[in-house]
Amino acid sequence: AAGITCIADAAGTMGIHMLNPGLLDATVEEDAPELLVYAPKQNGELKLVALEYLVLKSVWEAAGHTSPPALFGEEFMLTPVGNRYGLPDFYALHAWIWNSNPSGLFSPYNPSVSC
């Protein structure tokens, strides 16, 4: 709808991601997620379901970090270049705060959410 893409595959749904580009830097802060994740409702409205923390690998390493970022005791997952988003290598961590995820709080895909 209106050029907004809901990300889904066989593992479940990631939802619709809304990025705050002003937060794309070499920091990860629990109270400043780079993305808010929404699921479409049947009436066309969007429901906030999760947060996503994201940092480009090159930016993270240029800041002197030698291991992946981590928050809440969880290490971010690396998504390599050639990904479906057209981004260079990046680290990301989802947190399904407002929608329970049977695959786990920090799993990228949620089978209980649909596009």
N, C-alpha and C positions, 0 to 999 in steps of 0.2 A: 504494500500500500504506500503510495506516494514515494516510491524509491527506497523504502525501508525494507531491509532484508532480515528475515527471521532465520537463524542458523539452526539446522537440524540434520541429523543423519541416523543411521541404524542404532547408534548408542543412546540416542535421545535428542534433546533439544538444548541448545545454548541460549536461544532467545534473540531478542533485538538488542544490540549494543549501542549505547550512546556514549561517545568518547568526549572527554574534556581535554582538548589538545594542550591546554595550558599546564596540565599535570604531567605531560610526557617529558620526564627528565630522569636524572640518575638517582632519584629517591623513591622509596616506597614507604608510605605512611598509612597505618590502619584507618585513620580518620579522613583520608583523602584518596579514595579509589579513583583510578583513571577512567573507569567505565561504570555506568549503571546498566543493569541488564533487565529487560522487560519481556513479558510474555503477552501476546495479543489475547484479548478477551473476545468472546463471541459477538459482543456489540461493537467491536472495532477499537475500543479503548485499550490502553496499555496498562498492565499491572507490573509494578516493580517487584522483581523476584530475587535478584542477586546483585552482587558487586563483583567487579573484576579489577584486579591489580595487574598492571602491565608496564614493562620497561624493555626498551630495545637492548639487545645483548651488547651491541657495540657501545652504546651510551653507558651502560652499567660497567663494562670493562674499562672504558676510558676514564671512569671515575676511580679506578684503582681496585675494583672488586675482583677477587679471584675465584669466588664460588657463587652459585646462583642466589638470588635474593630469597628471603623467607619471611613469613609473617605467621603469627598464631601457631608457631611450631611446625609450619608446613613449608617445604621448599617449593618454589615456583617451578612450573613445567616449562621446558624449552620447546618452542615451536620453530623449526628451522625454515630458512628461506625456501621458496617454492610452495608455500602454504596457500590455502584457498583465499586468504585475505590480501595477498599481494604485498605483504610486509617482509622486511628483512628479519633475520633471526630475532626472536623476542622471548622473554620470560613472562609467564602469566599465572595467576592464581584466581580461581573463581571461589566465591563464598555465597552459597545459597541460603541467604538470611531469611527471606520472606516466603520461601517455598521449599518445603521439605524435599530432600533428594535421596531416594533409596540407594543411589550409588555412592553416597557420601557427601558431606557438607562441602568438601573442596573438589569434588569431581567436576570436570568441565561440562559434561553432558548430564542432563536430568531427564530420565524416562517418564517422569510424571508431569512434564510440561510439554505442550505441543504448539506448533505454529498454526 
